[in-house]
Every structure is written in C-alpha cells, then in structure tokens.
Amino acid sequence: MSLLAIIGGTGLSSLDGLVISEKRAVNTPFGEPSSELLIGEFQDKSVIFLPRHGQQHSIPPHKINYRANIWALKEQGVDKIVAVAAVGGIRADMAPSVIAVPEQIIDYTYGREHSFFSEDFSSDKHIDFTFPYDESLRQHILQAAKQQEVDVVHGGTYGAVQGPRLETAAEIKRMAQDGCAMVGMTGMPEASLARELDIAYATCALSANWAAGLSDSEITMTEIEQTVANGITRIKKILSALIPSP
C-alpha cells in the first residue's frame, strides 16, 4: 500500500479533515530526524507529516539532518514524499504568493552530507539524477491543483542555496543567468537522498518574496511569514485533493 509523507512546516498538521493519531519518536543510523513523525489519517488514507525545521522551526537549513529525515520516513514504509517549501521568486512569473511545481534543480549548497553511502561507497551507488523530481508525482500535484482550482506554475528550476542568510543581488543575478526560476535553502540534498532510497519525491514551492535585488523594498521576515501564511491555505487545498489520490 502506498504511503505518502509531507515534509514542511508544522502548520500543515492543521489540514481540515486530518486526524493525527500518533507522534512517533524514531532514531536512525544517521541520528535523529528533525522532530517526531506525525502519523495521521485523511479520508481513510494514511499520511505522515515531518516538519523539517523542527516543531519550533529552530533548525536552520544547513543544520537539518536530511539523511535522518529521509531514512526515518523510508523505515515507516513511505514511498512518496511531497516537500512543501517557501522560496524566493526569481523568474517573472514567480511573484510573491505564487505556487510552483518545479521540474529541475541546480545545487549551490556546500558541506552538506549528500549520500547515505559516503562511508560505504561503491560504483553501484551512483544514482541517475537527470530528472530530480518524480514526474508521476509532479503530475498528481498538478492534477490536484487543477481539481481545487488553484493556479500553479508548471515547472521551473529550483536553485538550492546554503543559507541561512538570504542571497546577495549578484548571486540572484547569477542564478537567473543559470536559468533558476526560484531560490530555496532546503531542496538539496533532500531530493537526491529520496532518490537513493527509491522514494518518489516532488516539491510544492510557495514564493514568499522576490529574491534579492528584484524589488525596491528590503526583504523582511515579517513580510515573508505573512505571505507564507496566506499561501499555505492554497497549498492545503492541493494536499486535500492529493492525499486521497492513488
């Protein structure tokens, strides 16, 4: 039986119709995940929520134990992950509050542990990462958005940066030249680790602000948090149609 996990903020646990039955503490060969796993049911379909920054949003992007998070979900039988992420908009169609389902990644991170096999590597551990997001799951997200009449951007390249600081205007200019539509801090190695464990993975990205240098105003966390709070309502609508789907 297919089991879906949602990685994102703790606010998603308030999805209308979701009943959390258990908060499960787990450990892995790579340490503890960001928080307890929230085990629940939605319209008779099992689902697991994991807040990647912890219950209190206290873990910065570069300190997240991505290996423990993905391993813990795999151990519970998860075979599909939808990652919900706030991003900065770079491309003209990625204005604040826009939701996108990216199809490609450029990884600008450094110093993060990118493989479960770093300590026990062999040539067969290389993964094909040509298309980093699972296309079938991407299409299910797009179909759920259409069903709920939520406008989304189809595709685009997610630029994954180190954080926790926001980017410089020059960095964003470079990323735009590289073809990035959006910038975020948690897209990698989350996606590649899921691929290593044969978990279908896709991202639902919410533009929280224009990226650095693309607006006349200073980027503030108050503005970002307000935009995210408003956008989560539409993401919840997408999830409410996605979770019960096959």
Secondary structure, DSSP 8 states (H G I E B T S, - for coil): ---EEEEE-GGGGG-TTEEEEEEE---BTTB--SS-EEEEEETTEEEEEEETTTTTT-S-GGG--HHHHHHHHHHTT--EEEEEEEEEE-STT--TT-EEE--EEEE---S----TTTTS--GGG----SS-S-HHHHHHHHHHHHHTT---EE--EEEE---SS---HHHHHHHHHHT-SEEESSSTTHHHHHHHTT-EEEEEEEEEEE-TTSSSS---HHHHHHHHHHHHHHHHHHHHHHTT--
